[in-house]
Amino acid sequence: MEKIAWNKLIRQTHMHLAFFLTPWMVVCALSSFIFNHHALFSGGKPVAQFLLLVFTI
């Protein structure tokens, strides 16, 4: 009977961690996609002036 209780605890913990961590994972994935592919979102122009300096040196 104790094995069933541990199994339920592990499943419940996994489910609640997934509910809590999934939105954070989606936000990090979207922001990293935007940072790595900024040309798609800025019309091909650098997002900030310091990028002009970094990429022209």
N, C-alpha and C positions, 0 to 999 in steps of 0.2 A: 504493500500500500504506500510505503514511503517513496518508492520510485515514481509513482504517479504524481505525487505532490511536487517532487523536484522537476518533473517534466512540465507540469503546468506552470510552475514558477519561471522556468527558463523560457517557455513560450510566451508568457505574459510580458516578461522583461524584454524579450526580443521585439515583440509587437510595439510596446510603448517607446522603446528606443528608436524604432523605425519611424513612428509617428512624429517624434521630436526631431530627429536628425535629417529626415528627407527634405523638408523645406530648406534647411541650411545647405544641404548638398546641391539642391537645384539653384539656389542663389549663387553659390560659388561657381557652379558650372556655367551659368549664364554670364556672370561677370568676367570670368576668365575667357570665355568665347568672345565677348565684346572687346576686351583688352587685346587679345591676340589677332583679331580680325577687324581692327578699327576702321580700315578703309571701306568696309561694307556699310558702316554706320555714319561716316563723316563725309561721304561723297568723294573719297580718295584723298582728302586733305588731312594733314596731321591734326590730331586732336588738340594739341597745345603748342605754343611757340617753342618750348624747349625741345620738342621733337625735331623741329627744323634744325636747330643747332646740333643735336646729337647725330642726325643722319647726314648732315652735310660735311662733317669733319672727317 
